[in-house]
Amino acid sequence: MLTIDKLTQPEISEQLSSRVRAIRRKRHISQARLAERSGVSLGSIKRFERTGEISLTSFIKILMALGREHEITNLLTSPEYTSIEEVLADVT
């Protein structure tokens, strides 16, 4: 899991693009094939893997093509509270 509070935006983008590239390579999927499967242009996939820059929509399409969309839907889930104090602290 990413430790976002200690990383810069470019570092997070680089980690995400590296992880997607590693998944793609492990599955022996070319960039061109990923472009076909995801509906994201080949140029966008190449740029993403090189720079970490991509639109959220294209990122989601890539994750869906790799069968990993569940990972992004779990990012901003509601917190699980263990006490009333935590609930009150979150509300204020």
Buried (B, 14 or more C-beta within 10 A) or exposed (E): EEEEEEEEEEBBBBBBBEEBBEBBEEEEBEBEBBBEBBEBEBEBBEBBBEEBEBEEEBBBBBBBBBEEBEEBEEEEEEEEEEEEEEEEEEEE
